[in-house]
Amino acid sequence: MSFLFRNFQSKMPRNFRSSSFMKPLVVLALPGMYLFYKYNQYKRQQQEQNKRKVTERELDHLNQKIVSYLFS
């Protein structure tokens, strides 16, 4: 979390860094950024699981075809 804060702080102009106006915004922005990161991570995992399921189904189908050709 401190990496996000440092990265966020380094991109701000110098006069805004110590401003009391920016501190509440940073406090609100950091949890939002973290939640956005975790949501994207969750979506990516779901997509990978779905691709894996499709691949397994295709492999099962091909294995069934091979078995049927060999034993028919």
C-alpha positions as CSV (number, residue, x, y, z in Angstrom):
1,M,0.0,0.0,0.0
2,S,2.9,2.4,0.7
3,F,4.1,1.8,-2.8
4,L,0.8,3.2,-4.2
5,F,1.1,6.2,-1.9
6,R,4.6,6.9,-2.9
7,N,3.8,6.5,-6.6
8,F,0.7,8.7,-6.3
9,Q,2.7,11.3,-4.3
10,S,5.6,11.4,-6.8
11,K,3.3,12.3,-9.7
12,M,1.7,15.3,-7.9
13,P,3.1,18.8,-8.2
14,R,5.3,19.8,-5.3
15,N,3.0,22.4,-3.9
16,F,0.1,19.8,-3.7
17,R,2.1,17.2,-1.8
18,S,2.0,18.8,1.6
19,S,-1.4,20.5,1.0
20,S,-4.0,19.7,3.6
21,F,-6.5,19.6,0.7
22,M,-4.8,16.5,-0.8
23,K,-4.5,14.4,2.3
24,P,-8.2,13.5,2.5
25,L,-8.2,12.7,-1.2
26,V,-5.3,10.4,-0.8
27,V,-6.9,8.6,2.1
28,L,-10.0,8.1,0.0
29,A,-8.2,7.2,-3.2
30,L,-5.9,4.5,-1.9
31,P,-8.6,2.1,-0.7
32,G,-10.4,2.7,-4.0
33,M,-7.3,1.9,-6.0
34,Y,-6.7,-1.3,-3.9
35,L,-10.3,-2.4,-4.4
36,F,-10.0,-1.8,-8.2
37,Y,-6.8,-3.8,-8.3
38,K,-8.4,-6.7,-6.4
39,Y,-11.5,-6.6,-8.6
40,N,-9.4,-6.8,-11.7
41,Q,-7.4,-9.6,-10.2
42,Y,-10.6,-11.5,-9.5
43,K,-11.9,-10.9,-13.0
44,R,-8.7,-12.2,-14.5
45,Q,-8.8,-15.4,-12.4
46,Q,-12.4,-16.0,-13.5
47,Q,-11.5,-15.6,-17.1
48,E,-8.6,-18.1,-16.7
49,Q,-10.8,-20.6,-15.0
50,N,-13.4,-20.3,-17.8
51,K,-10.7,-20.8,-20.4
52,R,-9.4,-23.8,-18.5
53,K,-12.9,-25.4,-18.4
54,V,-13.4,-24.9,-22.1
55,T,-10.1,-26.4,-22.9
56,E,-10.8,-29.4,-20.6
57,R,-14.2,-30.0,-22.4
58,E,-12.5,-29.8,-25.8
59,L,-9.9,-32.3,-24.7
60,D,-12.5,-34.7,-23.3
61,H,-14.4,-34.5,-26.6
62,L,-11.3,-35.2,-28.6
63,N,-10.4,-38.2,-26.3
64,Q,-13.9,-39.6,-26.8
65,K,-13.5,-39.3,-30.5
66,I,-10.1,-41.1,-30.4
67,V,-11.5,-43.9,-28.3
68,S,-14.5,-44.3,-30.5
69,Y,-12.4,-44.5,-33.6
70,L,-9.9,-47.0,-32.1
71,F,-12.6,-49.4,-30.8
72,S,-15.1,-49.2,-33.6
